[in-house]
Amino acid sequence: MSDLRKLIAQAREGSADAYCALVRIYQARVRTYIGRYIRDPNIVDDLAQNTFLSGYRKLDSYRGDATLGTWLLAIARNEALMYLRDERLRRDREGSGLTTMLARAARDRVAADEPAGASHESELAALEECLDGLHEHSGRLIREFYFEGRTAREISEGSGKKEVSVWVTIMRIRRALRECIEARTSALKAL
Amino acid sequence: MTISESDSLWLRYLAGERLQPWEEQRLLRFLEEDPELKETLVRDHELDGMLRALDRARRQEAGFLREVRSLLDAEKDRTRFVSRFRERLKRDAGSSRFLKKITTRRASRPAASPAPSPAPKIALIAAEFLVGAFLLWAALSSSSERTKPAPQARRASVEEAPEVRQAPPLDWAPKRTPEPAAPEPSALSELRAAPLLPPAPPLDSPRGAVGRHETLPAVAILDRVQGDVYLRGPRGLTPAQPGHSLMPGEGIVSVGPKSRASVTYPDATRFQIRGDTIVQELSQNPGKRVVLSQGSFSISVSRQPADAPMEIVTPVARITVVGTRFSVACGPAATRVMVDEGLVRLTSLAREETVDAAAGDCAGATASRLWSARSLRSYALPSDWKGSKSDSAQGNPSRVDGRPTWRLDQIWPDDPAKVDNYTPLVWNGLFWRASEQGSGGQPSAEVSERGLGLGVRMWWPDQLGSKLASLAFVAPADGVYAVEGAVQTDIWEGATQKPLALQVLKMDRKEKQITEVASIPLATPQLLELQDLVLPLKAQQELIFLPRFPERSHVACTVLFEGLKVHRMVSKP
């Protein structure tokens, strides 16, 4: 029996330790899945916790037809969908701003993501590969901005560039990353 | 570097800049007119979100796992505690009628005492005999002790104890009226009048104590019961009644946050258990021993023989006492002791190390560490906190030594991550309330004898935002601070599947920074001192206590802080 199956079996018997080991394995997948549609990091973590709590409660119903990751992403999709539905209603009441438009778009995209997270796992893997493949300067900039918590202003002060220039560069790198991800996932689909 | 107007607006939006309404409308028009641009920006938005979430998943994995773990524990504790308890009731009662009676009693809380029991007369007589014998034994013990030279640290009762610290120990219960330390003849008549005496315990005590016909096996007496309290014995769980003689091996279970029970020993040692607590068993061989597997109690221990100290055993620690007054709180993974008087020795069961805690000290044990610290100064939440002028924030913050120390805030707009969103609540003559967004009465704050209640409400379909309130402690000086107290929720409108949480934040107003210290699920009452809320603060930095709602839950509730204190600590060598 694989380690993963052992953990699932132990978690089904009520072992919180085993379930937490599973959470450790899948938390990045679930959090990035929710994070791509919902911007507030606290809400992302809330919904991810809901996902894992719900998964714990329903673990007996997991039949193993799909991977546990896919099963958890299906729960995460429902969590995100319910949140975005409420958020859309709320934003609709407040007016028709940009945030409302993005909330609507996110809701439509989550609703259309069927089966849930089908492409997310491959996209996340592709993202990590594409990050590794970035040019040194671009890689450093993305690392500093996204993974080391430095603001665009701090980076600009350190590099002698204008802040807006840092923002634009980061946006261009993101677009390059997007193209890289799409190329890799398309190649995978073609195989 | 030249960029398009749409990109420029988009970048400013992503950077968190607030666009002017006309700028936002312009960007929206760009997007509506160019579906390809819209698709590109939506995807860019998604990738930006993924990268940010990936960062959090990498950097904050441990914190996230802790949160999930605490949710699982809360889930398991709640379901396990209730289901095990009910199963045992079913199994032990052996009669559906008996179970029905208990269920009815639970449902009708806080109804008066249950209906008289149909206990057989013989059990009543046997129990009364035991109680009488216990009282006789108690009287003999105390009279024989009176002939000895008066022990220095001997105390007749808790009430006679001098107040060593300014603030009392953790105590959720209302103030006690003076009660006799050991049962007096008047108590006997009360016991005789008790409507239900529990069945006599079996002769074969689980701990091999002597039979009741040989000597007096009772360890202590259950002298006060409030709410749903049950005796845990070899025959299972039975409803507890005041006056019950606790035999070796018997324990006490309190169900629900408001349940309480007091136990008194013949030598006036007395402890009071709080809600949702399991005292696994009591014994005496020869020293007193209490096994606490969950929950908390406060205890006053009369001077014990040096060779037979009293022991309190929790899942991770053993507390040894010769004579003292302190509070103990324990969960499955941590135990914390606050000492009011005397000396307590805390031994880690995992590490077999010990630490001594004297009056004013705080000591704690987890599987991985054992620590002790001294409180330099305690800052208790004011018990009487009123404003000095209606419709004004005068009196908020509350001051200690002329310095702002405690402050009640509303958070509007309802984004707690922004320092500028916190503004002091105003006094309306009766309670603290918001200066705006106050329809429906929330956010609000009211200080009563029990503590501070924060009234908060998650956004309702017809409202624009959540009505949040927070409590802030402002550090008077640089130092390490520890939090003590209890917090629980009373949801009075709506419902939520996921428990509410208390978010503890550290705010630096000068730097305009807010960071999370802890997020504590509130499915059950929580003892804040078990959450490792010990942290360094610089002068004027603030510790924010913020009730936080799960999204999508339409809930209005009061979050009650009881016995809240912040201690400025110094580590002991």
Interface residues (C-beta under 8 A of the other chain):
Chain A: G14 A16 Y19 C20 V23 R24 Q27 A28 R31 T32 I34 G35 R36 Y37 I38 R39 P41 N42 I43 V44 D45 D46 L47 A48 Q49 N50 F52 L53 Y56 R57 M82 Y83 D86 L89 R90 R93 E94 S96 G97 L98 M101 L102 A105 A106 R109 E123 L124 L127 I142 Y146 F147 G149 A152 V164 S165 W167 V168 M171 R174 R175 L177 R178 I181
Chain B: M1 I3 D7 S8 W10 L11 Y13 L14 A15 L19 E24 L27 L28 L31 K38 T40 V42 R43 D44 H45 E46 L47 D48 G49 M50 L51 R52 A53 L54 D55 R56 A57 R58 R59 E61 F64 L65 E67 V68 R69 L71 L72 D73 E75 K76 A417 W459 P461 L464 K498 P550 E551 R552
